Amino acid sequence: MTSGIALAAPKTFTWQSLSGFDGTTYRGISFDESSDSFIKKVFASEKGAYRPEGFLLKTQDPNLRKVEVLLDGRGSKARMTALRLWPSKNFELDVVDLENQLGIPSIEEYQDRRFSDWGVAKFAEKGVLALFEFGRGNRERNRKVVSLILTTPNRADSRDRLQEDSTPIDSLKRLLDNMERRILISGLNLNLSTDKIRNLRSRDDNDLSYTAQREISSRYFVMGRGGNDIQVSVNINKKGNVSVNASLTSSNDIGRLSISSSSSCRLKVDADGFVYYSHSRVEDAVQDAISDLGSSAAYAIKRQKEPTELSLMLRDWDNLTDSWTKS
């Protein structure tokens, strides 16, 4: 129990055999009981967990590459729901080793769509879930553990989208060939802000919106559900300076992207300090900003890293981890 630990200087985390583990306590910290603040008093910690409701425990153990504490929320009072351990490359931990330590057989389950030969070994009654990859040769004896979740039996036995029948391995090349690289958008929102402007018509902002929408390149953007608006701000100050800023945070099939661009021009100011609005000049600036946004999109898309078999497996493991440990 947590009350039995002497709160000395925080120590580094070390691996311990899972013999006797029952889904309640591991290395002196307890699931659904030990708080964020308590764990940080016991073990040296740092930022870097895959989600904000968690943190890393420092380790110098040659058997461990990374240790993540996962919580039911944020803040010092949040409680630990799970530990996620990442064995080092030199630690030859196999599913058979886990079966021997826990004293029960595993249940292998698979995701509908996968792009490499991996699965999940479940020891639900012990609160253990293991991500493994098949090696060459005997599949029964070549299931190397990539990551390990320790949690409560109830969470390990919760519903997920896995199935016990082995699923076919899909083609990564086919996935990449069918990916939409263009950035998804839902439309465009333009805001015109002015101060002491002469001859500005009520429809000018609508005209600018139309100009901006017409300039959007279908080479880099595609309309669709789930996209965000391109945000365009046109600001004309009392000195006649016009600044146009365009930005977008959205995604394509590879991942999330944030891009921006800007342009400017200058309008005449009369002796009374009023700016004479020139629609053609402002329109040109808006066109330039949207055109540059397309160039920013092209550059951002080019720099995106295409998913690999490994990155897709780890992404799916993160999603599965959430399904077991967030509640």
C-alpha positions in Angstrom: 0.0 0.0 0.0 1.2 3.6 -0.6 1.1 4.4 3.1 3.9 1.9 3.7 6.5 3.7 1.6 9.0 6.0 3.2 9.0 9.2 1.3 12.7 9.7 0.9 14.4 11.3 -2.1 12.7 10.2 -5.4 14.4 7.2 -6.9 14.6 5.9 -10.4 12.2 3.2 -11.6 13.4 -0.4 -12.0 11.9 -3.5 -13.6 10.5 -6.2 -11.4 9.2 -9.7 -12.4 5.5 -9.9 -12.7 5.3 -13.0 -10.6 2.6 -12.4 -8.0 1.2 -9.3 -9.8 -2.6 -9.1 -9.5 -3.5 -5.7 -10.9 -3.5 -3.8 -7.7 0.1 -2.6 -7.0 3.5 -2.6 -8.7 6.7 -1.3 -7.3 4.8 0.1 -4.4 2.4 2.3 -6.3 -1.3 1.4 -6.6 -3.8 1.6 -9.4 -6.8 3.9 -8.7 -5.2 4.9 -5.4 -1.7 6.5 -5.8 -1.9 10.1 -6.9 0.2 12.2 -9.3 1.8 14.0 -6.4 2.5 10.9 -4.4 4.1 9.0 -7.2 6.4 12.0 -8.0 7.6 11.9 -4.3 8.5 8.2 -4.7 10.0 8.2 -8.2 11.9 10.7 -10.2 9.7 11.9 -13.0 9.7 14.1 -16.1 7.4 15.2 -18.9 7.0 13.2 -22.1 4.1 10.7 -21.8 2.1 10.2 -25.1 -0.9 12.0 -23.6 -1.2 15.0 -21.2 -2.9 12.9 -18.5 0.4 11.3 -17.6 4.2 11.6 -17.2 7.4 9.6 -17.4 9.3 7.9 -14.6 13.1 8.2 -14.9 14.8 4.8 -15.2 18.4 3.6 -15.5 17.4 0.0 -15.6 19.0 -1.6 -18.7 15.8 -3.7 -19.2 13.6 -0.6 -19.7 13.6 2.1 -22.4 10.7 4.1 -21.1 8.1 4.1 -18.3 4.8 6.0 -18.5 2.4 6.7 -15.7 -1.2 7.2 -17.0 -3.7 9.1 -14.9 -7.5 9.6 -14.8 -7.1 13.3 -15.2 -4.7 16.2 -14.7 -3.3 17.8 -11.6 -1.7 16.6 -8.4 -4.8 14.7 -7.2 -5.3 12.7 -10.4 -5.0 8.9 -9.8 -2.9 6.4 -11.6 -4.9 4.1 -13.9 -2.0 2.3 -15.5 1.7 1.9 -16.1 3.0 1.5 -19.6 6.4 -0.1 -19.8 8.7 -0.2 -22.8 11.3 -2.9 -22.6 14.7 -2.1 -24.1 16.0 -3.7 -27.3 18.4 -5.9 -25.2 15.6 -7.2 -22.9 14.4 -10.3 -24.7 10.9 -10.3 -23.2 8.6 -12.7 -24.9 4.9 -13.5 -24.4 6.0 -16.9 -23.2 8.0 -15.2 -20.4 4.9 -13.3 -19.3 2.9 -16.5 -19.3 5.5 -18.1 -17.1 5.7 -15.2 -14.7 1.9 -14.7 -14.4 1.1 -18.4 -14.3 -1.7 -18.2 -16.8 -1.9 -18.5 -20.6 -2.5 -15.4 -22.7 -5.4 -14.7 -25.1 -4.1 -13.3 -28.4 -6.2 -10.7 -30.1 -5.8 -8.7 -33.3 -7.0 -5.4 -34.9 -9.2 -5.5 -38.0 -6.7 -3.5 -40.0 -3.0 -3.8 -39.4 0.1 -3.2 -41.6 2.6 -5.5 -39.9 2.5 -8.8 -38.0 1.5 -7.6 -34.4 -1.1 -8.5 -31.9 -2.1 -8.0 -28.2 -1.6 -10.7 -25.6 -4.2 -10.3 -22.8 -3.9 -11.5 -19.3 -7.1 -9.8 -18.2 -7.6 -11.5 -14.9 -4.1 -10.2 -13.9 -4.5 -6.7 -15.4 -1.8 -7.1 -18.0 -1.9 -6.3 -21.7 1.1 -6.7 -24.0 1.8 -5.4 -27.5 3.9 -8.0 -29.3 5.4 -8.5 -32.8 5.9 -11.9 -34.3 9.4 -12.9 -35.2 10.7 -15.4 -37.6 10.3 -19.2 -37.1 8.0 -20.7 -34.5 5.2 -18.1 -34.0 4.4 -19.6 -30.6 7.9 -18.9 -29.3 8.7 -15.7 -31.2 6.3 -13.0 -29.9 8.6 -10.2 -28.7 7.0 -7.8 -26.3 7.2 -4.2 -27.6 5.2 -2.5 -24.8 3.4 -3.6 -21.6 0.4 -2.2 -19.8 -0.1 -2.9 -16.1 -3.6 -1.9 -14.9 -6.6 -3.3 -13.0 -8.3 -6.5 -14.2 -11.5 -4.6 -14.9 -9.8 -2.2 -17.3 -7.8 -5.0 -19.0 -11.1 -6.9 -19.6 -13.0 -3.9 -20.9 -14.5 -3.8 -24.4 -12.3 -2.9 -27.3 -12.2 -3.4 -31.1 -9.9 -6.4 -31.1 -10.8 -9.9 -32.2 -9.4 -13.3 -31.4 -9.2 -14.5 -35.0 -6.0 -13.5 -36.8 -6.6 -10.7 -39.4 -4.9 -10.3 -42.7 -2.0 -7.8 -43.0 -2.9 -4.9 -45.3 -0.6 -3.3 -47.8 1.1 -0.1 -46.7 1.8 0.8 -50.3 -1.9 0.7 -51.1 -2.7 2.8 -48.1 -0.1 5.4 -49.1 -1.3 5.4 -52.7 -4.9 6.2 -51.6 -4.1 8.8 -49.1 -5.5 12.3 -49.6 -2.6 14.7 -49.3 -4.6 17.9 -49.9 -5.6 19.7 -46.7 -9.2 19.4 -45.7 -11.2 22.7 -45.3 -14.8 23.5 -44.6 -14.7 27.0 -46.1 -13.3 30.5 -45.5 -14.0 33.1 -42.9 -12.9 36.7 -43.6 -13.0 39.5 -41.1 -12.5 43.2 -42.2 -11.4 45.6 -39.5 -11.2 49.3 -40.4 -10.7 52.7 -38.8 -11.7 56.2 -40.3 -12.2 54.8 -43.8 -13.9 56.9 -46.6 -16.0 55.4 -49.4 -16.1 51.9 -47.9 -19.2 50.0 -49.2 -21.2 47.7 -47.0 -20.6 44.9 -49.5 -16.8 45.2 -49.7 -16.1 42.5 -47.1 -18.4 40.1 -49.0 -16.5 41.0 -52.2 -13.2 40.3 -50.5 -14.5 36.9 -49.2 -15.5 36.0 -52.8 -12.0 37.0 -54.0 -10.3 34.9 -51.4 -12.5 31.8 -52.0 -11.9 32.1 -55.7 -8.1 32.1 -55.1 -8.1 28.9 -53.0 -6.1 26.3 -55.0 -7.7 22.9 -55.4 -4.2 21.5 -55.8 -3.6 21.9 -52.0 -7.1 22.2 -50.4 -10.2 20.0 -50.6 -13.6 20.8 -49.2 -15.1 18.1 -46.9 -16.6 17.3 -43.5 -14.3 17.6 -40.6 -12.2 20.4 -42.0 -11.7 23.8 -40.6 -12.3 27.3 -42.1 -9.4 29.2 -43.6 -9.2 32.3 -41.4 -8.5 35.6 -43.1 -8.1 38.9 -41.3 -7.9 42.2 -43.2 -6.9 45.1 -41.0 -6.7 48.7 -42.3 -5.3 51.2 -39.8 -5.7 55.0 -39.7 -2.3 55.5 -41.4 -3.6 53.6 -44.4 -1.5 50.4 -43.8 -3.3 47.3 -44.9 -2.3 43.9 -43.4 -3.8 40.6 -44.5 -3.2 37.5 -42.5 -4.4 34.0 -43.6 -4.1 30.9 -41.4 -5.4 27.3 -41.2 -5.1 24.5 -38.8 -6.6 21.3 -40.2 -5.4 17.9 -41.5 -5.0 15.5 -44.4 -4.8 11.7 -44.3 -1.3 11.8 -43.1 -1.7 14.2 -40.1 -2.4 17.6 -38.7 -1.0 20.8 -40.2 -0.9 24.5 -39.3 0.0 27.0 -42.0 -0.1 30.8 -42.3 0.7 33.6 -44.7 0.5 37.4 -44.9 0.6 40.3 -47.3 0.3 44.0 -47.1 -0.3 47.2 -49.1 -0.8 50.9 -48.4 -3.8 53.3 -49.1 -3.9 57.0 -49.5 -4.7 59.2 -46.5 -6.3 62.7 -46.9 -5.5 65.9 -45.1 -8.3 65.2 -42.5 -6.7 61.8 -41.7 -9.3 59.7 -43.5 -8.2 56.7 -45.5 -9.4 56.4 -49.0 -10.4 52.8 -49.6 -9.1 51.2 -52.8 -10.9 47.9 -53.4 -8.5 46.8 -56.1 -5.4 47.3 -53.9 -6.9 45.4 -50.9 -8.2 42.7 -53.3 -4.7 42.2 -54.7 -3.3 41.9 -51.1 -6.0 39.3 -50.3 -5.1 37.4 -53.4 -1.4 37.4 -52.5 -2.1 36.1 -49.0 -4.3 33.2 -50.2 -1.8 32.4 -53.0 1.0 32.3 -50.4 -1.1 30.2 -48.2 -1.2 27.7 -51.0 2.6 27.8 -51.2 2.8 27.2 -47.4 0.5 24.3 -47.8 2.6 22.8 -50.6 5.7 23.1 -48.4 4.0 21.7 -45.3 2.6 18.7 -47.3 6.0 18.0 -48.8 7.6 17.9 -45.3 5.1 15.5 -43.8 6.5 12.2 -42.9 4.6 9.3 -44.4 3.4 6.7 -42.0 5.5 3.6 -41.6 4.5 0.1 -40.4 6.0 0.9 -37.0 4.3 4.3 -36.7 0.9 2.9 -37.6 1.3 0.1 -35.0 2.3 2.6 -32.3 -0.5 4.9 -33.2 -3.0 2.0 -32.9 -1.4 1.0 -29.6 -1.9 4.5 -28.2 -5.5 4.4 -29.2 -6.0 1.0 -27.6 -4.2 2.3 -24.5 -6.7 5.1 -24.3 -9.7 2.7 -24.6 -8.4 0.7 -21.6 -7.0 3.3 -19.3 -8.8 6.7 -19.7 -11.9 5.9 -17.6 
